[in-house]
Amino acid sequence: MHDFDDDVLDFFIENQKQLFPEDVASSREEAEAFLEDCCAVVVDSVDEVIEYFEEAGVDFDSDSILEASEVFDIGDGRFLIVEG
C-alpha cells in the first residue's frame, strides 16, 4: 500500500532533482504514477529508514543515511524512499 498524499507528491515534484538530473513528473498524477512504478515507500521515522535499508541488504552508514539521494525528508517526520 502506498501513502502518497498531496504533501508527499508536492514535495517530490519540488525536490525530484535531488535524485534525477531532469524532472520525471510535473503533476501529482505523474508523480504518483512514477513513485508507484519504482516501488517508492513512505516511512514514519529515521528508524524505519534504517530498517528499510537493512531489509534491502544495503550497506550504509547509519550516521549519513538521511543524506542519501534516494531519501527525501518530507519535513513532517516522514521520509520518502525512492529507488533510483
N, C-alpha and C positions, 0 to 999 in steps of 0.2 A: 504494500500500500504506500502510495506517495502522499506527502504532505506539502504540496507546493501551493501554499496560499499566496494571496496577492503580494504580501511583503517579501516572500522568498522570490517570487517571479520578478518583481520590480528590482530587487537587489541584484539578482543575477543579470538582468538586462543592463543595469548600470555598471556592473563590475566584471562582465564576461571577459574583458581583455586581460584580466588577471591570469587567465589560463589559455586563452586563444588569441592569436595575432589579429584576427578580424572578427567582427560581430557574427555570431551564429544565430541570433534572434533579435527581432526588433519589436515584437509584441508579446504580451503574456501568453497567447496561444502558441506562438512559435517557441517561446522559452519552455513552456510546459511540455510540448512535444519533444523538444530536444533533450530535456532533462530525463524524461521517461525513456527515451531511446538509449541513453547512455547509462541508465540504471543509477542515476544520482539518488542520494538519500539525504534526508534532513534528520539530524540528531539533536538532542536537547542539552548536551553538555560536553565539556572538554573530555571527560572520562569516556563518553560514548564515541568521540572521535578516535581516541586511543584504542578503544575496544574494536572499532571498525577496522583499523589498520592491522591490529593484532590478528583478528579473524581472517583477514585477507592474506596474512603471511608476509606483509610488507615490512622490511627492515627500516626502522625510523628512529630518530632521536626524539624522545617524548618532550624535551625542552623546546624543540623547534617545530613540532608537528603542525602547529597552527599557522606557521609561515609557509607551509607547502602551498603551491599554486592551486592545487585542487581543493583546498579547504577554504570556504568562504564564511567569514564571521558575519552572520546576519545582523548582529548588533543587539539582539534581544535575548541572548543566552543560547540561541540555536545556531547550528552550523550546517551549511550545505556542503556535501562532499560530492564532487563531480569527477568521474573517471575521464581523463583527457583523451 
